[in-house]
Amino acid sequence: MALEKHSKIYYGIKITENNKFIDLDFDGDLYVIELSSGSYTATSISSHIASKLNEVTGSNFVASFDRVTRLITISNPLSFDLLFGTGLNATRSCAEVIGLEFSDYTGQVSYTSLNPVGLSYSTQFYFQSYKSTSQNRKAIDGVVNKSASGAIEVIKFGNERFMEGELLFITNIPQEPQSIIRTNYTGVEDYISLIEWMTEKYPFEVMIDESKPNEFQTFILESTEQDSKGLDYELIELYDRSLPLYYRSGKLKFRLTE
């Protein structure tokens, strides 16, 4: 089926050795918070930050992600300082990851990102050949056994769910105001950024209806039209429709992770 609404995808958060620290001044003590290296969604990095802060300090930090503004707010009942400017690990802090500057933030009970967290991709046209996770299930290592009496037994290690779809009319070409294709002057580059993240098997969040940002699912890329393992991709130019410089993604299959 084809959708009749635009979708949005959040992605692009990665913690490495170069951006994994938070120098914290809290309740009269200095702490070094070390985040775990890896790729994250905006939701999971918020949860991870709060978990690490509370693990080290024994306090009640909360980190929340606003799905409209893409800003993270870190808060505590007591005031605290984020030493992203003068801390011992300031040059390797996660300040940019969470939308803050390499400066100290002091004397408050909460701090909110100055810049949006992660990256966002908005479709220029609706997902085509769409199958939702409710329509697409696969058993994990499923086996069907039949006894001598004819009884049937199914043995499996759970189920996996998938979403499928294809993106059409990926282009940098400006559209007429009445066009159902949205103008994006960097549409091709934006899609390449997204698909290269996906083919590294990093997680991303899909809001199938972009007008409902709080309704989302988290996926990793299962396969592309070019590769059953989801490691390769190709932008396919729409020559067959006499549309040079317009592209399609090919069929994409996403595996639900949460």
Secondary structure, 3 states (H helix, E strand, C coil): CCCCCCCEEEECEEECCCCCEEEEEECCEEEEEECCCEEECHHHHHHHHHHHHHHHHCCCCEEEEECCCCEEEEEEEEEEEEECCCCCCHHHECCCCCCCCCCEEEEEEEEECCCCCCEEEECCCCCEEEECHHHCEEECCCEEEECCCCCEEEECCCEEEEEEEECCCECCCCCCCCCCCCCCCCHHHHHHHHHHHHCCCCCEEEECCCCCCCCCEEEEEEECCCCCCCCCCCCEEEHHHCEEEEEECCCEEEEECC
